[in-house]
Amino acid sequence: MSLYRDQGVVLRTIKLGEADRIVTVLAQGNGKVRAVAKGTRKSTSRFGARLEPTSHLAFQCYRGRELDVVTQVETIDAFRPLREHYGSLTHAIAMLEAVDQVAQEREANPALYRMLVGALRTLATAPSPMVAPAFFWKLLSLEGFHPILDTCTRCGDETEPFSAFDFGEGGVLCGECARFAGRRVDAEAIALLRRILGGDLRGALTAPPDRPGIEVERLGVAALEYHLERRLRSAALL
């Protein structure tokens, strides 16, 4: 086994035996890492409390055949405000689950790592109900599913307003095409989505938690589930 150091965000943990945990981490240089943290459920553990979902940490592991072994952990940012606010925590957990489903084991994805750390930091320092929806759409775009928002994806008509979104086609539909396919969506929600993906993310995060924001969130969850071909369990908490 070889020793390596990295930094990452804890995505989830599961119990192993009477005192251990299996920790899943999105690491900057090693992609998604699954590792055994021995003795971390004991009250005498040196770093058990540091290995909690959302924690940003520096760690050291021995590389194993299937599971690595955690030997050292140092906290970079515990993101404590996320755990002190239920709304922020539920949005953070949803982002972690989405990343866990998208990230590949042992395949570095620095852009995804930076995006997750940035989203958690924003959610912890400037809570907004739009952080998670924006993250979902940015994640889809990063993974190659950037939506078409300026022209009908079926007929090419550029006449607005568009009234539906088709997951299979990957974008909005005009009123005529929306009669036969797609999921209905308001023009205001499409406008907000354009701001998120078009360079006005900071402004979009200040949008009030009204109907367009809720639509963008639900549409983002549905789009992720469509491309992942599975349900996001944490989405029920949003």
Salt bridges, closest charged atoms under 4 A:
GLU52 OE2 - ARG21 NH1 3.32
ASP68 OD1 - ARG106 NH2 2.85
GLU97 OE2 - ARG230 NH2 3.89
ASP100 OD2 - ARG12 NE 2.50
ASP100 OD1 - LYS32 NZ 3.15
ASP150 OD1 - ARG194 NE 3.28
GLU160 OE1 - ARG194 NH1 3.25
ASP166 OD2 - ARG154 NH2 3.66
GLU169 OE2 - ARG154 NE 3.74
GLU176 OE2 - ARG179 NH1 2.95
ASP186 OD2 - ARG211 NE 3.15
ASP200 OD2 - ARG195 NE 2.98
GLU215 OE2 - ARG211 NE 3.89
GLU217 OE2 - HIS91 NE2 3.22
GLU225 OE2 - ARG231 NE 3.26
